[in-house]
Amino acid sequence: MERLKLPASGTVYLDSNSVIYTVERLEPYAELLDPLWHAVAAHQFGVVSSVLVLLEVLVKPLRAGDALLEEVYRDLLLDSAEYGLVSLDQDIAESAARIRAQHGLQTADAIHAATALEQHVDLFVTNDPAFVRVPGLPVALLSECVNGA
């Protein structure tokens, strides 16, 4: 397994799957993401996501009635000084529409990509290869680190 190549500074965008891997300790990805969280704690860079991440990660614990898992997600996303959530606004919505039209991403993914581009992130961490189609998005695929691609 290769290491995730992290920026020396700046901002890292986490897609929902990266948050889920971390919180629910889903391997091999949780271990791969641990150095990212250590770097965040050391203030090497900031972490952001679209507020859409909150919607996506809360579905499973809400369905299961898992209040503890809900709380862990809310603590990380809403009460952490290290994590910033970016609201969906008109500019992001219009950018997402262009991304969806030009590159065929699903709506939620187009919102994530547009948000990351607006934030000028230095790295976009995901396990979804659809994001590679978006020009200018500095994508790191976790599966490629695991598979050594």
Secondary structure, DSSP 4 states (H G I P E B T S, - for coil): -PPP---SSSEEEE-HHHHHHHHTT-TTHHHHHHHHHHHHHTTSSEEEEETHHHHHHHHHHHHHT-HHHHHHHHHHHHS-TTEEEEPP-HHHHHHHHHHHHHH---HHHHHHHHHHHHTT-SEEEES-GGGGGSTT--EEEHHHHHHT-
